[in-house]
Amino acid sequence: MEIKHFLAQFDLIGKKADVYLAVLELGSGTVIEIARKSEIKRTTVYDILLDLEKSGLIYQTTKVNKRLFVAEDPEKLKKKLEEKERVLGEMLPQLRSLYNIKGIKPKIKFYEGKEGLRQVYSDTLNYGGEILAFASEDVV
């Protein structure tokens, strides 16, 4: 899996991913150093760095009267994922109760692309009942 595709799962997309990767590679750096490394304008980099700091992926420190941005251990991404999983586990019963309110469920589902194909395979393996047909858009 490409690293930027992986980071997108943590809402690190585009310039935000580039800045995060630059800080990771540098270890620590000033806004100017990070801007050069990521090839993004300094003012944009500064805003992104503040956002990454709020996310807990980097932190600020001062060294010889210079403000440095330092990357946190990438293990933080795992902890963020575990936290999201925990919150989902807590909310899932409430979401399921809303899901079961209506008795009528759709009998036809549409899928597109590679991810849709993966979902079809997953649904097929997990479905307890009888599947009557698969069809392409051209047939329908």
N, C-alpha and C positions, 0 to 999 in steps of 0.2 A: 504494500500500500504506500502510495506517495505521501510524504510527510505533510504536505499542505492539505491534502484530502483528509488526512487524519486530524489535523488541527481544526479543520472546518467543523468537525463534530463538537468542538468546544467553543464555537462561535469565534474562532480566530480565522477570519477570512480576508483575503486580499492584502491590503497594506498592513492590517493589524497582524496578520501571520508573518509578513516580511519583517516587521519591527521586532516581533517576539523572537523570531529565529536569529535576527542580528544580535539581540541582547544575549541570547543563549550562546552564540558563537564567540562573542566578545567576552562573555562572563560578566563584565561591568563596563560602563562607558558613559561619557557625557552625551548630551543630546546631539551635539555636533558629530561625534564619532559614530553614534548609532545611525544618524541620518546619512552619513557617508556610506556606511556598511550596507544599509538597506536601500540606498539610492532613492530616498524619499525626502521631500522638503522638511527642513528643521521644525517649522511651526506645526506641521501635520504630525511629525514624529512625536513632538512634545505632548500633543493632545492624546495620541495613541498610548504613550507611556503612562500618562495619568490614568487612562482607562484600564490598562494592564495592571497597574498598581491596585486599583479598586478591586480587580478580579483576584488579587493575591498571587499573581504570577511573577511579579517583580517587586522590588522595593527600592527606596531611595536611601542614599547615605552621602555623607560629606567627607571629602579627603582633600587636604591642602586647599581649603576654600573652593573646592569644585564640587558641584552636585553630580553624583554618579547614580546611574540606575543599574541595579544588580539583578540578575536572573535568579529566581528561586529554583530549587531543585525541581526538575520536571515531574518528579513523583507527586507534586501538587495536582497535576492533571488527573492522576489516578484517584486522589482523595476527593477532587471535585466530582468525579464520576460516581464514586461511592456515595457521596452526599446526595447527589441527584437520585441515585437508586434507592437510598433510604427514604427520601421524601416521596418518591413514587410508591414505594411499598406502603407508606402511611396513607396516601391518598387513593390508592387503588380500590379499596372497599367502597369508598364514597363514589368513585367514578363508575364502578360496576353497578352500584345501586341505581344510578341514573341511567345506565345502559339498559337495565332490565325493566325500566318503567313501561316502555312500549312493548307489547307482546309480539308485534309483527316486525320481522327482520327481513331485509332484502334477500331475495333468492338469487339475484344476478349480481356479479361483481365484475368490474372492468379493471384491467391491469395494463400498464404500458412500460416498455423498455426492459432493460436487464433487471432492474430492481423489481419490477412487476413480475417478471418471470421467476425470480427468487421467491417472491411472496406467494405465487401460485404453488410452487413446490412445497413451501413451508405449510401453507394452508391444506394442501392435499395430504401431507403426512400427519398433520394434527387433527384433521376432521374425523369425527367418529362415525358419521353417517355415510350414505351412498352418494357418490358424485355421478350425476347423470350425463354430463357433457362438458367438453371444452370446445371452444370455437374461436376462430379469428374474426376480426372486424369485417373482413370481406364476406364471410359466410353469413354473418348476422345481417 
